Amino acid sequence: QAPLVESGGGSVQAGGSLKLSCAASAVTYVATLAWFRQSLGGEREAVAAIKAGGSAYYTDSAKGRFTISRDNASKTVYLEMNSLKPDDTGMYRCAAGYPANVLTKGGYTYWGRGTQVTVSS
């Protein structure tokens, strides 16, 4: 079984909403959990991260529109996305680890395979 399994992606029109989930069954609850996005041919970039204690961090593009949350009991991390834009299109991947900088991909040990989000104009 994959350590991280994402779900909840899909196709929506601009302005719509989606909620992504990531089941982190193989990860200890104390790990930092994060969501990254990779567009076709682009770099993998951070979207949001949340530490074990609940402190949340967002990139500028996600602030005010996205909310990251976690349920340590079920080892699940969520990403609620509102006011979606075509630029939000990409493969959203969940990550877990103990990074020094939570909004960079270095330091994350576990990665999911991703769930596709497509936002049309």
Salt bridges, closest charged atoms under 4 A:
GLU45 OE2 - ARG37 NH2 3.01
ASP60 OD1 - LYS63 NZ 3.39
ASP88 OD1 - ARG37 NH1 3.47
ASP88 OD2 - ARG65 NH1 2.75
